[in-house]
């Protein structure tokens, strides 16, 4: 997967480069959490948590 050099720092990586947030199972982008929903702004994947 391509990482751009100018990628924004909103991705939640710690100092060792470990990912702290959730990733989209479809496109591997960062997933945003909205209450009981998780949605990927890249491909539109949405998961409802019950
Ligand atoms: Zn996605």
mmCIF file of the protein (N, C-alpha, C, O) and its ligand, coordinates in Angstrom:
data_MODEL
# 
_entry.id   MODEL 
# 
loop_
_entity.id 
_entity.type 
_entity.pdbx_number_of_molecules 
1 polymer     1 
2 non-polymer 1 
# 
_entity_poly.entity_id                      1 
_entity_poly.type                           'polypeptide(L)' 
_entity_poly.nstd_linkage                   no 
_entity_poly.nstd_monomer                   no 
_entity_poly.pdbx_seq_one_letter_code       
;(UNK)(UNK)(UNK)(UNK)(UNK)(UNK)(UNK)(UNK)(UNK)(UNK)(UNK)(UNK)(UNK)(UNK)(UNK)(UNK)
(UNK)(UNK)(UNK)(UNK)(UNK)(UNK)(UNK)(UNK)(UNK)(UNK)(UNK)(UNK)(UNK)(UNK)(UNK)(UNK)
(UNK)(UNK)(UNK)(UNK)(UNK)(UNK)(UNK)(UNK)(UNK)(UNK)(UNK)(UNK)(UNK)(UNK)(UNK)(UNK)
(UNK)(UNK)
;
_entity_poly.pdbx_seq_one_letter_code_can   XXXXXXXXXXXXXXXXXXXXXXXXXXXXXXXXXXXXXXXXXXXXXXXXXX 
_entity_poly.pdbx_strand_id                 A 
# 
loop_
_entity_poly_seq.entity_id 
_entity_poly_seq.num 
_entity_poly_seq.mon_id 
_entity_poly_seq.hetero 
1 1  UNK n 
1 2  UNK n 
1 3  UNK n 
1 4  UNK n 
1 5  UNK n 
1 6  UNK n 
1 7  UNK n 
1 8  UNK n 
1 9  UNK n 
1 10 UNK n 
1 11 UNK n 
1 12 UNK n 
1 13 UNK n 
1 14 UNK n 
1 15 UNK n 
1 16 UNK n 
1 17 UNK n 
1 18 UNK n 
1 19 UNK n 
1 20 UNK n 
1 21 UNK n 
1 22 UNK n 
1 23 UNK n 
1 24 UNK n 
1 25 UNK n 
1 26 UNK n 
1 27 UNK n 
1 28 UNK n 
1 29 UNK n 
1 30 UNK n 
1 31 UNK n 
1 32 UNK n 
1 33 UNK n 
1 34 UNK n 
1 35 UNK n 
1 36 UNK n 
1 37 UNK n 
1 38 UNK n 
1 39 UNK n 
1 40 UNK n 
1 41 UNK n 
1 42 UNK n 
1 43 UNK n 
1 44 UNK n 
1 45 UNK n 
1 46 UNK n 
1 47 UNK n 
1 48 UNK n 
1 49 UNK n 
1 50 UNK n 
# 
loop_
_struct_asym.id 
_struct_asym.entity_id 
A 1 
B 2 
# 
loop_
_chem_comp.id 
_chem_comp.type 
_chem_comp.mon_nstd_flag 
UNK 'L-peptide linking' . 
ZN  non-polymer         . 
# 
_pdbx_entity_nonpoly.entity_id   2 
_pdbx_entity_nonpoly.name        ? 
_pdbx_entity_nonpoly.comp_id     ZN 
# 
_pdbx_nonpoly_scheme.asym_id         B 
_pdbx_nonpoly_scheme.entity_id       2 
_pdbx_nonpoly_scheme.mon_id          ZN 
_pdbx_nonpoly_scheme.ndb_seq_num     1 
_pdbx_nonpoly_scheme.pdb_seq_num     101 
_pdbx_nonpoly_scheme.auth_seq_num    101 
_pdbx_nonpoly_scheme.pdb_mon_id      ZN 
_pdbx_nonpoly_scheme.auth_mon_id     ZN 
_pdbx_nonpoly_scheme.pdb_strand_id   A 
_pdbx_nonpoly_scheme.pdb_ins_code    . 
# 
loop_
_atom_site.group_PDB 
_atom_site.id 
_atom_site.type_symbol 
_atom_site.label_atom_id 
_atom_site.label_alt_id 
_atom_site.label_comp_id 
_atom_site.label_asym_id 
_atom_site.label_entity_id 
_atom_site.label_seq_id 
_atom_site.pdbx_PDB_ins_code 
_atom_site.Cartn_x 
_atom_site.Cartn_y 
_atom_site.Cartn_z 
_atom_site.occupancy 
_atom_site.B_iso_or_equiv 
_atom_site.pdbx_formal_charge 
_atom_site.auth_seq_id 
_atom_site.auth_comp_id 
_atom_site.auth_asym_id 
_atom_site.auth_atom_id 
_atom_site.pdbx_PDB_model_num 
ATOM   1   N  N  . UNK A 1 1  ? 0.825   -1.192 0.000  1.00 0.00 ? 1   UNK A N  1 
ATOM   2   C  CA . UNK A 1 1  ? 0.000   0.000  0.000  1.00 0.00 ? 1   UNK A CA 1 
ATOM   3   C  C  . UNK A 1 1  ? 0.863   1.245  0.000  1.00 0.00 ? 1   UNK A C  1 
ATOM   4   O  O  . UNK A 1 1  ? 1.822   1.338  0.766  1.00 0.00 ? 1   UNK A O  1 
ATOM   5   N  N  . UNK A 1 2  ? 0.540   2.179  -0.829 1.00 0.00 ? 2   UNK A N  1 
ATOM   6   C  CA . UNK A 1 2  ? 1.368   3.364  -0.989 1.00 0.00 ? 2   UNK A CA 1 
ATOM   7   C  C  . UNK A 1 2  ? 1.197   4.363  0.133  1.00 0.00 ? 2   UNK A C  1 
ATOM   8   O  O  . UNK A 1 2  ? 0.080   4.723  0.503  1.00 0.00 ? 2   UNK A O  1 
ATOM   9   N  N  . UNK A 1 3  ? 2.288   4.794  0.654  1.00 0.00 ? 3   UNK A N  1 
ATOM   10  C  CA . UNK A 1 3  ? 2.269   5.861  1.655  1.00 0.00 ? 3   UNK A CA 1 
ATOM   11  C  C  . UNK A 1 3  ? 2.874   7.105  1.028  1.00 0.00 ? 3   UNK A C  1 
ATOM   12  O  O  . UNK A 1 3  ? 3.995   7.079  0.520  1.00 0.00 ? 3   UNK A O  1 
ATOM   13  N  N  . UNK A 1 4  ? 2.123   8.185  1.069  1.00 0.00 ? 4   UNK A N  1 
ATOM   14  C  CA . UNK A 1 4  ? 2.641   9.412  0.511  1.00 0.00 ? 4   UNK A CA 1 
ATOM   15  C  C  . UNK A 1 4  ? 3.502   10.134 1.551  1.00 0.00 ? 4   UNK A C  1 
ATOM   16  O  O  . UNK A 1 4  ? 3.201   10.111 2.744  1.00 0.00 ? 4   UNK A O  1 
ATOM   17  N  N  . UNK A 1 5  ? 4.542   10.752 1.096  1.00 0.00 ? 5   UNK A N  1 
ATOM   18  C  CA . UNK A 1 5  ? 5.466   11.425 2.008  1.00 0.00 ? 5   UNK A CA 1 
ATOM   19  C  C  . UNK A 1 5  ? 4.804   12.591 2.723  1.00 0.00 ? 5   UNK A C  1 
ATOM   20  O  O  . UNK A 1 5  ? 5.192   12.952 3.834  1.00 0.00 ? 5   UNK A O  1 
ATOM   21  N  N  . UNK A 1 6  ? 3.810   13.172 2.084  1.00 0.00 ? 6   UNK A N  1 
ATOM   22  C  CA . UNK A 1 6  ? 3.158   14.347 2.678  1.00 0.00 ? 6   UNK A CA 1 
ATOM   23  C  C  . UNK A 1 6  ? 1.837   13.983 3.345  1.00 0.00 ? 6   UNK A C  1 
ATOM   24  O  O  . UNK A 1 6  ? 0.933   14.812 3.453  1.00 0.00 ? 6   UNK A O  1 
ATOM   25  N  N  . UNK A 1 7  ? 1.739   12.736 3.790  1.00 0.00 ? 7   UNK A N  1 
ATOM   26  C  CA . UNK A 1 7  ? 0.507   12.301 4.443  1.00 0.00 ? 7   UNK A CA 1 
ATOM   27  C  C  . UNK A 1 7  ? 0.279   13.116 5.725  1.00 0.00 ? 7   UNK A C  1 
ATOM   28  O  O  . UNK A 1 7  ? 1.216   13.423 6.463  1.00 0.00 ? 7   UNK A O  1 
ATOM   29  N  N  . UNK A 1 8  ? -0.953  13.445 5.956  1.00 0.00 ? 8   UNK A N  1 
ATOM   30  C  CA . UNK A 1 8  ? -1.263  14.265 7.127  1.00 0.00 ? 8   UNK A CA 1 
ATOM   31  C  C  . UNK A 1 8  ? -1.103  13.470 8.418  1.00 0.00 ? 8   UNK A C  1 
ATOM   32  O  O  . UNK A 1 8  ? -1.198  12.243 8.426  1.00 0.00 ? 8   UNK A O  1 
ATOM   33  N  N  . UNK A 1 9  ? -0.862  14.181 9.489  1.00 0.00 ? 9   UNK A N  1 
ATOM   34  C  CA . UNK A 1 9  ? -0.582  13.528 10.757 1.00 0.00 ? 9   UNK A CA 1 
ATOM   35  C  C  . UNK A 1 9  ? -1.834  13.206 11.556 1.00 0.00 ? 9   UNK A C  1 
ATOM   36  O  O  . UNK A 1 9  ? -1.747  12.915 12.749 1.00 0.00 ? 9   UNK A O  1 
ATOM   37  N  N  . UNK A 1 10 ? -3.004  13.255 10.914 1.00 0.00 ? 10  UNK A N  1 
ATOM   38  C  CA . UNK A 1 10 ? -4.207  12.888 11.661 1.00 0.00 ? 10  UNK A CA 1 
ATOM   39  C  C  . UNK A 1 10 ? -4.274  11.394 11.908 1.00 0.00 ? 10  UNK A C  1 
ATOM   40  O  O  . UNK A 1 10 ? -5.060  10.926 12.732 1.00 0.00 ? 10  UNK A O  1 
ATOM   41  N  N  . UNK A 1 11 ? -3.451  10.650 11.194 1.00 0.00 ? 11  UNK A N  1 
ATOM   42  C  CA . UNK A 1 11 ? -3.430  9.219  11.440 1.00 0.00 ? 11  UNK A CA 1 
ATOM   43  C  C  . UNK A 1 11 ? -2.769  8.950  12.788 1.00 0.00 ? 11  UNK A C  1 
ATOM   44  O  O  . UNK A 1 11 ? -1.751  9.544  13.142 1.00 0.00 ? 11  UNK A O  1 
ATOM   45  N  N  . UNK A 1 12 ? -3.376  8.050  13.508 1.00 0.00 ? 12  UNK A N  1 
ATOM   46  C  CA . UNK A 1 12 ? -2.951  7.851  14.896 1.00 0.00 ? 12  UNK A CA 1 
ATOM   47  C  C  . UNK A 1 12 ? -1.836  6.833  15.009 1.00 0.00 ? 12  UNK A C  1 
ATOM   48  O  O  . UNK A 1 12 ? -2.059  5.664  15.323 1.00 0.00 ? 12  UNK A O  1 
ATOM   49  N  N  . UNK A 1 13 ? -0.654  7.298  14.749 1.00 0.00 ? 13  UNK A N  1 
ATOM   50  C  CA . UNK A 1 13 ? 0.498   6.444  14.958 1.00 0.00 ? 13  UNK A CA 1 
ATOM   51  C  C  . UNK A 1 13 ? 1.289   6.962  16.154 1.00 0.00 ? 13  UNK A C  1 
ATOM   52  O  O  . UNK A 1 13 ? 1.439   8.171  16.331 1.00 0.00 ? 13  UNK A O  1 
ATOM   53  N  N  . UNK A 1 14 ? 1.780   6.066  16.950 1.00 0.00 ? 14  UNK A N  1 
ATOM   54  C  CA . UNK A 1 14 ? 2.617   6.509  18.051 1.00 0.00 ? 14  UNK A CA 1 
ATOM   55  C  C  . UNK A 1 14 ? 4.060   6.674  17.565 1.00 0.00 ? 14  UNK A C  1 
ATOM   56  O  O  . UNK A 1 14 ? 4.347   6.535  16.376 1.00 0.00 ? 14  UNK A O  1 
ATOM   57  N  N  . UNK A 1 15 ? 4.948   6.970  18.493 1.00 0.00 ? 15  UNK A N  1 
ATOM   58  C  CA . UNK A 1 15 ? 6.319   7.286  18.108 1.00 0.00 ? 15  UNK A CA 1 
ATOM   59  C  C  . UNK A 1 15 ? 7.041   6.113  17.435 1.00 0.00 ? 15  UNK A C  1 
ATOM   60  O  O  . UNK A 1 15 ? 8.004   6.307  16.694 1.00 0.00 ? 15  UNK A O  1 
ATOM   61  N  N  . UNK A 1 16 ? 6.567   4.908  17.702 1.00 0.00 ? 16  UNK A N  1 
ATOM   62  C  CA . UNK A 1 16 ? 7.212   3.740  17.096 1.00 0.00 ? 16  UNK A CA 1 
ATOM   63  C  C  . UNK A 1 16 ? 6.533   3.315  15.807 1.00 0.00 ? 16  UNK A C  1 
ATOM   64  O  O  . UNK A 1 16 ? 6.914   2.323  15.186 1.00 0.00 ? 16  UNK A O  1 
ATOM   65  N  N  . UNK A 1 17 ? 5.525   4.074  15.414 1.00 0.00 ? 17  UNK A N  1 
ATOM   66  C  CA . UNK A 1 17 ? 4.857   3.774  14.151 1.00 0.00 ? 17  UNK A CA 1 
ATOM   67  C  C  . UNK A 1 17 ? 3.736   2.758  14.278 1.00 0.00 ? 17  UNK A C  1 
ATOM   68  O  O  . UNK A 1 17 ? 3.232   2.260  13.272 1.00 0.00 ? 17  UNK A O  1 
ATOM   69  N  N  . UNK A 1 18 ? 3.344   2.448  15.499 1.00 0.00 ? 18  UNK A N  1 
ATOM   70  C  CA . UNK A 1 18 ? 2.247   1.506  15.670 1.00 0.00 ? 18  UNK A CA 1 
ATOM   71  C  C  . UNK A 1 18 ? 0.911   2.218  15.511 1.00 0.00 ? 18  UNK A C  1 
ATOM   72  O  O  . UNK A 1 18 ? 0.717   3.322  16.019 1.00 0.00 ? 18  UNK A O  1 
ATOM   73  N  N  . UNK A 1 19 ? 0.020   1.589  14.819 1.00 0.00 ? 19  UNK A N  1 
ATOM   74  C  CA . UNK A 1 19 ? -1.273  2.194  14.561 1.00 0.00 ? 19  UNK A CA 1 
ATOM   75  C  C  . UNK A 1 19 ? -2.178  2.009  15.771 1.00 0.00 ? 19  UNK A C  1 
ATOM   76  O  O  . UNK A 1 19 ? -2.319  0.900  16.286 1.00 0.00 ? 19  UNK A O  1 
ATOM   77  N  N  . UNK A 1 20 ? -2.796  3.107  16.227 1.00 0.00 ? 20  UNK A N  1 
ATOM   78  C  CA . UNK A 1 20 ? -3.610  3.051  17.442 1.00 0.00 ? 20  UNK A CA 1 
ATOM   79  C  C  . UNK A 1 20 ? -5.098  3.016  17.140 1.00 0.00 ? 20  UNK A C  1 
ATOM   80  O  O  . UNK A 1 20 ? -5.896  2.638  17.998 1.00 0.00 ? 20  UNK A O  1 
ATOM   81  N  N  . UNK A 1 21 ? -5.473  3.400  15.947 1.00 0.00 ? 21  UNK A N  1 
ATOM   82  C  CA . UNK A 1 21 ? -6.889  3.457  15.613 1.00 0.00 ? 21  UNK A CA 1 
ATOM   83  C  C  . UNK A 1 21 ? -7.335  2.244  14.828 1.00 0.00 ? 21  UNK A C  1 
ATOM   84  O  O  . UNK A 1 21 ? -6.593  1.272  14.682 1.00 0.00 ? 21  UNK A O  1 
ATOM   85  N  N  . UNK A 1 22 ? -8.547  2.309  14.327 1.00 0.00 ? 22  UNK A N  1 
ATOM   86  C  CA . UNK A 1 22 ? -9.056  1.211  13.525 1.00 0.00 ? 22  UNK A CA 1 
ATOM   87  C  C  . UNK A 1 22 ? -8.850  1.505  12.051 1.00 0.00 ? 22  UNK A C  1 
ATOM   88  O  O  . UNK A 1 22 ? -8.795  2.657  11.620 1.00 0.00 ? 22  UNK A O  1 
ATOM   89  N  N  . UNK A 1 23 ? -8.738  0.433  11.301 1.00 0.00 ? 23  UNK A N  1 
ATOM   90  C  CA . UNK A 1 23 ? -8.549  0.587  9.864  1.00 0.00 ? 23  UNK A CA 1 
ATOM   91  C  C  . UNK A 1 23 ? -9.684  -0.075 9.105  1.00 0.00 ? 23  UNK A C  1 
ATOM   92  O  O  . UNK A 1 23 ? -10.292 -1.039 9.571  1.00 0.00 ? 23  UNK A O  1 
ATOM   93  N  N  . UNK A 1 24 ? -9.949  0.453  7.947  1.00 0.00 ? 24  UNK A N  1 
ATOM   94  C  CA . UNK A 1 24 ? -10.992 -0.070 7.090  1.00 0.00 ? 24  UNK A CA 1 
ATOM   95  C  C  . UNK A 1 24 ? -10.592 -1.431 6.535  1.00 0.00 ? 24  UNK A C  1 
ATOM   96  O  O  . UNK A 1 24 ? -9.484  -1.580 6.019  1.00 0.00 ? 24  UNK A O  1 
ATOM   97  N  N  . UNK A 1 25 ? -11.479 -2.438 6.632  1.00 0.00 ? 25  UNK A N  1 
ATOM   98  C  CA . UNK A 1 25 ? -11.159 -3.762 6.090  1.00 0.00 ? 25  UNK A CA 1 
ATOM   99  C  C  . UNK A 1 25 ? -11.138 -3.784 4.569  1.00 0.00 ? 25  UNK A C  1 
ATOM   100 O  O  . UNK A 1 25 ? -10.590 -4.705 3.964  1.00 0.00 ? 25  UNK A O  1 
ATOM   101 N  N  . UNK A 1 26 ? -11.723 -2.787 3.963  1.00 0.00 ? 26  UNK A N  1 
ATOM   102 C  CA . UNK A 1 26 ? -11.753 -2.748 2.502  1.00 0.00 ? 26  UNK A CA 1 
ATOM   103 C  C  . UNK A 1 26 ? -10.504 -2.111 1.913  1.00 0.00 ? 26  UNK A C  1 
ATOM   104 O  O  . UNK A 1 26 ? -9.830  -2.683 1.057  1.00 0.00 ? 26  UNK A O  1 
ATOM   105 N  N  . UNK A 1 27 ? -10.214 -0.893 2.406  1.00 0.00 ? 27  UNK A N  1 
ATOM   106 C  CA . UNK A 1 27 ? -9.163  -0.124 1.739  1.00 0.00 ? 27  UNK A CA 1 
ATOM   107 C  C  . UNK A 1 27 ? -7.998  0.206  2.664  1.00 0.00 ? 27  UNK A C  1 
ATOM   108 O  O  . UNK A 1 27 ? -7.028  0.834  2.241  1.00 0.00 ? 27  UNK A O  1 
ATOM   109 N  N  . UNK A 1 28 ? -8.088  -0.217 3.937  1.00 0.00 ? 28  UNK A N  1 
ATOM   110 C  CA . UNK A 1 28 ? -6.990  -0.037 4.881  1.00 0.00 ? 28  UNK A CA 1 
ATOM   111 C  C  . UNK A 1 28 ? -6.751  1.416  5.265  1.00 0.00 ? 28  UNK A C  1 
ATOM   112 O  O  . UNK A 1 28 ? -5.672  1.768  5.742  1.00 0.00 ? 28  UNK A O  1 
ATOM   113 N  N  . UNK A 1 29 ? -7.762  2.264  5.056  1.00 0.00 ? 29  UNK A N  1 
ATOM   114 C  CA . UNK A 1 29 ? -7.650  3.647  5.504  1.00 0.00 ? 29  UNK A CA 1 
ATOM   115 C  C  . UNK A 1 29 ? -8.139  3.764  6.945  1.00 0.00 ? 29  UNK A C  1 
ATOM   116 O  O  . UNK A 1 29 ? -8.759  2.848  7.485  1.00 0.00 ? 29  UNK A O  1 
ATOM   117 N  N  . UNK A 1 30 ? -7.848  4.896  7.545  1.00 0.00 ? 30  UNK A N  1 
ATOM   118 C  CA . UNK A 1 30 ? -8.303  5.138  8.907  1.00 0.00 ? 30  UNK A CA 1 
ATOM   119 C  C  . UNK A 1 30 ? -9.819  5.254  8.935  1.00 0.00 ? 30  UNK A C  1 
ATOM   120 O  O  . UNK A 1 30 ? -10.422 5.915  8.090  1.00 0.00 ? 30  UNK A O  1 
ATOM   121 N  N  . UNK A 1 31 ? -10.424 4.602  9.920  1.00 0.00 ? 31  UNK A N  1 
ATOM   122 C  CA . UNK A 1 31 ? -11.876 4.644  10.072 1.00 0.00 ? 31  UNK A CA 1 
ATOM   123 C  C  . UNK A 1 31 ? -12.244 5.663  11.143 1.00 0.00 ? 31  UNK A C  1 
ATOM   124 O  O  . UNK A 1 31 ? -11.635 5.709  12.212 1.00 0.00 ? 31  UNK A O  1 
ATOM   125 N  N  . UNK A 1 32 ? -13.246 6.472  10.841 1.00 0.00 ? 32  UNK A N  1 
ATOM   126 C  CA . UNK A 1 32 ? -13.732 7.460  11.795 1.00 0.00 ? 32  UNK A CA 1 
ATOM   127 C  C  . UNK A 1 32 ? -14.858 6.855  12.617 1.00 0.00 ? 32  UNK A C  1 
ATOM   128 O  O  . UNK A 1 32 ? -15.687 6.102  12.105 1.00 0.00 ? 32  UNK A O  1 
ATOM   129 N  N  . UNK A 1 33 ? -14.875 7.196  13.902 1.00 0.00 ? 33  UNK A N  1 
ATOM   130 C  CA . UNK A 1 33 ? -15.927 6.700  14.771 1.00 0.00 ? 33  UNK A CA 1 
ATOM   131 C  C  . UNK A 1 33 ? -16.926 7.806  15.037 1.00 0.00 ? 33  UNK A C  1 
ATOM   132 O  O  . UNK A 1 33 ? -16.555 8.922  15.400 1.00 0.00 ? 33  UNK A O  1 
ATOM   133 N  N  . UNK A 1 34 ? -18.206 7.484  14.852 1.00 0.00 ? 34  UNK A N  1 
ATOM   134 C  CA . UNK A 1 34 ? -19.272 8.439  15.114 1.00 0.00 ? 34  UNK A CA 1 
ATOM   135 C  C  . UNK A 1 34 ? -20.288 7.751  16.014 1.00 0.00 ? 34  UNK A C  1 
ATOM   136 O  O  . UNK A 1 34 ? -21.218 7.106  15.528 1.00 0.00 ? 34  UNK A O  1 
ATOM   137 N  N  . UNK A 1 35 ? -20.113 7.887  17.317 1.00 0.00 ? 35  UNK A N  1 
ATOM   138 C  CA . UNK A 1 35 ? -21.030 7.220  18.232 1.00 0.00 ? 35  UNK A CA 1 
ATOM   139 C  C  . UNK A 1 35 ? -20.937 5.718  18.086 1.00 0.00 ? 35  UNK A C  1 
ATOM   140 O  O  . UNK A 1 35 ? -19.897 5.131  18.383 1.00 0.00 ? 35  UNK A O  1 
ATOM   141 N  N  . UNK A 1 36 ? -22.011 5.085  17.633 1.00 0.00 ? 36  UNK A N  1 
ATOM   142 C  CA . UNK A 1 36 ? -22.003 3.629  17.489 1.00 0.00 ? 36  UNK A CA 1 
ATOM   143 C  C  . UNK A 1 36 ? -21.699 3.204  16.062 1.00 0.00 ? 36  UNK A C  1 
ATOM   144 O  O  . UNK A 1 36 ? -21.875 2.039  15.706 1.00 0.00 ? 36  UNK A O  1 
ATOM   145 N  N  . UNK A 1 37 ? -21.245 4.144  15.246 1.00 0.00 ? 37  UNK A N  1 
ATOM   146 C  CA . UNK A 1 37 ? -20.919 3.805  13.865 1.00 0.00 ? 37  UNK A CA 1 
ATOM   147 C  C  . UNK A 1 37 ? -19.450 4.008  13.604 1.00 0.00 ? 37  UNK A C  1 
ATOM   148 O  O  . UNK A 1 37 ? -18.804 4.865  14.206 1.00 0.00 ? 37  UNK A O  1 
ATOM   149 N  N  . UNK A 1 38 ? -18.930 3.201  12.691 1.00 0.00 ? 38  UNK A N  1 
ATOM   150 C  CA . UNK A 1 38 ? -17.588 3.432  12.182 1.00 0.00 ? 38  UNK A CA 1 
ATOM   151 C  C  . UNK A 1 38 ? -17.734 3.618  10.685 1.00 0.00 ? 38  UNK A C  1 
ATOM   152 O  O  . UNK A 1 38 ? -18.410 2.829  10.026 1.00 0.00 ? 38  UNK A O  1 
ATOM   153 N  N  . UNK A 1 39 ? -17.124 4.625  10.153 1.00 0.00 ? 39  UNK A N  1 
ATOM   154 C  CA . UNK A 1 39 ? -17.248 4.819  8.718  1.00 0.00 ? 39  UNK A CA 1 
ATOM   155 C  C  . UNK A 1 39 ? -15.915 5.222  8.115  1.00 0.00 ? 39  UNK A C  1 
ATOM   156 O  O  . UNK A 1 39 ? -15.136 5.964  8.712  1.00 0.00 ? 39  UNK A O  1 
ATOM   157 N  N  . UNK A 1 40 ? -15.676 4.716  6.926  1.00 0.00 ? 40  UNK A N  1 
ATOM   158 C  CA . UNK A 1 40 ? -14.465 5.024  6.189  1.00 0.00 ? 40  UNK A CA 1 
ATOM   159 C  C  . UNK A 1 40 ? -14.769 6.151  5.211  1.00 0.00 ? 40  UNK A C  1 
ATOM   160 O  O  . UNK A 1 40 ? -15.665 6.021  4.378  1.00 0.00 ? 40  UNK A O  1 
ATOM   161 N  N  . UNK A 1 41 ? -14.048 7.231  5.303  1.00 0.00 ? 41  UNK A N  1 
ATOM   162 C  CA . UNK A 1 41 ? -14.271 8.352  4.401  1.00 0.00 ? 41  UNK A CA 1 
ATOM   163 C  C  . UNK A 1 41 ? -13.671 8.128  3.029  1.00 0.00 ? 41  UNK A C  1 
ATOM   164 O  O  . UNK A 1 41 ? -13.904 8.910  2.107  1.00 0.00 ? 41  UNK A O  1 
ATOM   165 N  N  . UNK A 1 42 ? -12.904 7.069  2.891  1.00 0.00 ? 42  UNK A N  1 
ATOM   166 C  CA . UNK A 1 42 ? -12.233 6.816  1.624  1.00 0.00 ? 42  UNK A CA 1 
ATOM   167 C  C  . UNK A 1 42 ? -13.104 5.993  0.662  1.00 0.00 ? 42  UNK A C  1 
ATOM   168 O  O  . UNK A 1 42 ? -13.269 6.353  -0.503 1.00 0.00 ? 42  UNK A O  1 
ATOM   169 N  N  . UNK A 1 43 ? -13.656 4.881  1.174  1.00 0.00 ? 43  UNK A N  1 
ATOM   170 C  CA . UNK A 1 43 ? -14.417 4.000  0.295  1.00 0.00 ? 43  UNK A CA 1 
ATOM   171 C  C  . UNK A 1 43 ? -15.892 3.926  0.660  1.00 0.00 ? 43  UNK A C  1 
ATOM   172 O  O  . UNK A 1 43 ? -16.683 3.325  -0.066 1.00 0.00 ? 43  UNK A O  1 
ATOM   173 N  N  . UNK A 1 44 ? -16.272 4.546  1.806  1.00 0.00 ? 44  UNK A N  1 
ATOM   174 C  CA . UNK A 1 44 ? -17.673 4.568  2.180  1.00 0.00 ? 44  UNK A CA 1 
ATOM   175 C  C  . UNK A 1 44 ? -18.112 3.392  3.026  1.00 0.00 ? 44  UNK A C  1 
ATOM   176 O  O  . UNK A 1 44 ? -19.298 3.259  3.327  1.00 0.00 ? 44  UNK A O  1 
ATOM   177 N  N  . UNK A 1 45 ? -17.187 2.539  3.413  1.00 0.00 ? 45  UNK A N  1 
ATOM   178 C  CA . UNK A 1 45 ? -17.505 1.416  4.282  1.00 0.00 ? 45  UNK A CA 1 
ATOM   179 C  C  . UNK A 1 45 ? -18.064 1.920  5.602  1.00 0.00 ? 45  UNK A C  1 
ATOM   180 O  O  . UNK A 1 45 ? -17.500 2.827  6.215  1.00 0.00 ? 45  UNK A O  1 
ATOM   181 N  N  . UNK A 1 46 ? -19.173 1.334  6.042  1.00 0.00 ? 46  UNK A N  1 
ATOM   182 C  CA . UNK A 1 46 ? -19.771 1.726  7.317  1.00 0.00 ? 46  UNK A CA 1 
ATOM   183 C  C  . UNK A 1 46 ? -20.136 0.475  8.114  1.00 0.00 ? 46  UNK A C  1 
ATOM   184 O  O  . UNK A 1 46 ? -20.669 -0.496 7.576  1.00 0.00 ? 46  UNK A O  1 
ATOM   185 N  N  . UNK A 1 47 ? -19.842 0.525  9.379  1.00 0.00 ? 47  UNK A N  1 
ATOM   186 C  CA . UNK A 1 47 ? -20.187 -0.597 10.255 1.00 0.00 ? 47  UNK A CA 1 
ATOM   187 C  C  . UNK A 1 47 ? -20.949 -0.049 11.452 1.00 0.00 ? 47  UNK A C  1 
ATOM   188 O  O  . UNK A 1 47 ? -20.511 0.911  12.086 1.00 0.00 ? 47  UNK A O  1 
ATOM   189 N  N  . UNK A 1 48 ? -22.072 -0.648 11.757 1.00 0.00 ? 48  UNK A N  1 
ATOM   190 C  CA . UNK A 1 48 ? -22.861 -0.248 12.923 1.00 0.00 ? 48  UNK A CA 1 
ATOM   191 C  C  . UNK A 1 48 ? -22.518 -1.165 14.082 1.00 0.00 ? 48  UNK A C  1 
ATOM   192 O  O  . UNK A 1 48 ? -22.579 -2.389 13.970 1.00 0.00 ? 48  UNK A O  1 
ATOM   193 N  N  . UNK A 1 49 ? -22.162 -0.556 15.182 1.00 0.00 ? 49  UNK A N  1 
ATOM   194 C  CA . UNK A 1 49 ? -21.871 -1.353 16.379 1.00 0.00 ? 49  UNK A CA 1 
ATOM   195 C  C  . UNK A 1 49 ? -23.112 -1.400 17.258 1.00 0.00 ? 49  UNK A C  1 
ATOM   196 O  O  . UNK A 1 49 ? -23.776 -0.385 17.468 1.00 0.00 ? 49  UNK A O  1 
ATOM   197 N  N  . UNK A 1 50 ? -23.412 -2.572 17.763 1.00 0.00 ? 50  UNK A N  1 
ATOM   198 C  CA . UNK A 1 50 ? -24.608 -2.714 18.591 1.00 0.00 ? 50  UNK A CA 1 
ATOM   199 C  C  . UNK A 1 50 ? -24.218 -2.904 20.043 1.00 0.00 ? 50  UNK A C  1 
ATOM   200 O  O  . UNK A 1 50 ? -25.087 -3.043 20.903 1.00 0.00 ? 50  UNK A O  1 
HETATM 201 ZN ZN . ZN  B 2 .  ? -12.368 2.141  3.260  1.00 0.00 ? 101 ZN  A ZN 1 
# 
